[in-house]
Amino acid sequence: MTEPRIPHPRPEQPSTGADTSLNHAVADLVRKFGDSFSTETIREVLRESYDMLAVTARVHAFLPLLATRFTTERLAAIAKNRGAIVPTTPEVLFVCVHNAGRSQMAAALLHHHAAGRITVRSAGSAPADTINPAVHAAMAELGIDLSTAFPKPLTDEVVQAADVVITMGCGDACPVYPG
């Protein structure tokens, strides 16, 4: 099986603790996606997700958790693109350069107001290491919690799985797909 791949630098190897967490994550992801992907493919996508997030991470303690969540989004997108998962809701992707401000706010607002009727994702063409603290504060004023949100890199499979892609100032860095 060949999944879409995005070239990225390979950062340092995960620590032993991170390796243990990633191995547990593989087992959890196999339970969720084992009908659609081999264990090795899941392991590869998880490792690639970890590597992509590690490029901008200042603190690596939560990388296994964030990589697992990012991998879940990516595997769901790949499965949708292959027809292995039939979506029950339309999917909207918000993209900005750093995925630390505009796209996070837009995604959170749509997620909040759609109340489960739309699958919402966000990504950045050059993601930052954290969400802007002013964004957290502004959303908190509206009663929207962004504590589990994090900047994610833009990947082909997530773009292709989206029914609507809304770009917010990422210019030429955003890929163009026919259709």
matplotlib code that plots the C-alpha trace (Angstrom):
import matplotlib.pyplot as plt

x = [0.0, 1.3, 0.1, 0.6, 3.9, 5.2, 8.9, 10.1, 13.3, 13.9, 14.5, 16.0, 14.9, 12.2, 13.2, 12.6, 9.5, 8.2, 8.9, 6.9, 4.0, 4.2, 4.1, 0.9, -0.5, 0.1, -1.9, -4.7, -4.7, -4.7, -7.8, -9.4, -8.0, -6.8, -9.6, -8.2, -4.4, -1.7, 0.1, 3.2, 1.4, -0.1, 3.4, 4.9, 2.2, 2.5, 6.3, 5.9, 3.4, 5.7, 8.6, 6.5, 5.4, 8.8, 10.2, 8.6, 8.1, 9.8, 8.7, 8.7, 6.9, 3.5, 4.7, 3.5, 0.0, -0.2, 1.3, -1.4, -4.1, -2.6, -2.2, -5.9, -6.8, -4.5, -5.5, -9.2, -8.5, -6.6, -9.4, -12.0, -10.0, -9.8, -13.5, -12.8, -14.8, -18.1, -18.4, -21.6, -20.9, -19.2, -15.6, -14.2, -10.5, -9.3, -5.7, -3.4, 0.3, 1.1, -2.2, -1.8, -4.4, -7.0, -7.4, -7.6, -10.3, -12.3, -12.2, -13.2, -16.1, -17.4, -17.0, -18.9, -21.7, -22.1, -22.6, -21.4, -23.0, -19.7, -16.3, -13.8, -10.0, -7.3, -3.7, -0.8, 1.5, 4.3, 2.9, 4.0, 5.0, 2.0, -1.3, -1.1, -2.0, -4.2, -6.2, -6.7, -7.9, -10.2, -11.9, -12.2, -14.1, -16.6, -16.7, -14.7, -11.9, -8.8, -6.8, -6.6, -5.9, -2.4, -0.8, -0.7, 1.1, -0.9, -0.8, -2.1, -4.4, -6.2, -6.7, -8.0, -10.4, -12.0, -15.2, -14.4, -10.9, -10.8, -7.4, -6.7, -3.6, -1.3, -0.9, 1.2, 2.1, -1.4, -1.6, -4.1, -6.1, -8.4, -12.0]
y = [0.0, 3.4, 6.4, 10.0, 11.2, 14.7, 15.3, 16.6, 16.7, 13.8, 15.2, 13.5, 10.0, 9.9, 9.2, 5.8, 7.1, 8.5, 5.2, 3.4, 5.9, 5.6, 1.8, 2.0, 4.5, 2.0, -0.6, 1.9, 3.0, -0.6, -1.2, 1.8, 1.5, -2.1, -2.9, -0.3, -0.3, -2.7, -2.3, -1.3, 1.4, 2.8, 2.7, 4.6, 7.3, 7.7, 8.1, 10.5, 12.5, 12.6, 13.8, 16.5, 17.9, 17.5, 20.0, 22.9, 21.6, 23.4, 20.9, 17.3, 15.8, 15.8, 14.9, 11.3, 12.4, 15.1, 12.8, 10.2, 12.7, 14.0, 10.4, 9.7, 12.7, 11.6, 7.9, 9.0, 11.2, 8.5, 6.0, 8.5, 9.2, 5.5, 5.0, 2.8, 5.2, 6.7, 10.1, 11.0, 14.7, 17.2, 18.1, 21.6, 22.4, 25.8, 26.7, 29.6, 29.9, 29.0, 27.3, 29.3, 32.0, 32.5, 28.9, 27.7, 30.3, 29.6, 25.9, 26.3, 28.6, 26.3, 23.2, 25.0, 26.3, 23.2, 21.0, 17.8, 18.4, 19.2, 17.6, 20.5, 20.5, 23.1, 23.1, 25.4, 25.6, 26.4, 25.5, 27.3, 25.4, 26.7, 28.5, 32.2, 32.9, 35.8, 33.3, 31.2, 34.3, 35.5, 32.1, 31.7, 34.9, 33.2, 30.1, 28.0, 25.9, 25.5, 23.6, 20.4, 22.3, 22.4, 23.6, 20.9, 20.7, 20.7, 17.3, 16.1, 13.5, 16.0, 18.5, 15.8, 14.5, 17.9, 18.8, 22.5, 24.1, 27.7, 29.3, 32.3, 34.1, 31.2, 32.2, 30.1, 27.7, 26.1, 23.2, 23.4, 20.3, 20.0, 19.4]
z = [0.0, -0.9, 1.0, 0.0, 1.4, 2.1, 2.2, 5.5, 7.5, 9.9, 13.4, 16.4, 17.3, 20.0, 23.5, 25.1, 26.8, 23.6, 21.8, 24.5, 24.0, 20.2, 20.5, 22.6, 20.1, 17.3, 19.1, 19.7, 16.1, 14.8, 16.8, 15.1, 11.6, 11.3, 8.8, 6.4, 7.0, 8.0, 11.3, 9.4, 7.5, 10.7, 12.3, 9.3, 9.2, 13.0, 12.8, 9.9, 11.8, 14.9, 12.7, 11.1, 14.4, 16.0, 13.4, 15.1, 18.7, 21.5, 24.1, 23.1, 26.2, 24.5, 21.0, 21.1, 22.1, 19.4, 16.8, 17.6, 17.2, 14.0, 12.7, 13.5, 11.3, 8.5, 8.5, 8.5, 5.5, 3.6, 4.3, 3.1, 0.0, -0.8, -0.1, 2.9, 5.1, 4.0, 5.5, 7.3, 7.4, 5.0, 5.8, 5.9, 6.1, 7.2, 6.2, 7.1, 7.2, 10.8, 11.9, 15.1, 14.6, 11.8, 10.8, 14.4, 15.3, 12.1, 12.8, 16.4, 15.6, 12.9, 15.1, 17.9, 15.8, 13.5, 16.6, 14.9, 11.6, 9.9, 10.4, 10.8, 10.4, 10.3, 9.1, 8.2, 5.3, 7.7, 11.1, 14.3, 17.5, 19.5, 19.1, 19.7, 23.3, 22.1, 20.1, 23.2, 25.1, 22.4, 22.0, 25.8, 25.9, 23.5, 25.7, 23.3, 24.7, 22.5, 25.1, 22.9, 19.6, 18.2, 14.9, 12.3, 8.9, 5.7, 4.2, 0.8, 2.2, 4.5, 1.6, -0.7, 1.9, 2.5, 0.7, 1.2, 1.7, 2.9, 2.7, 4.8, 3.6, 2.8, -0.9, -3.1, -0.2, -0.5, -2.9, -5.8, -6.7, -9.7, -8.9]

ax = plt.figure().add_subplot(projection="3d")
ax.plot(x, y, z, "-o")
ax.set_aspect("equal")
plt.show()
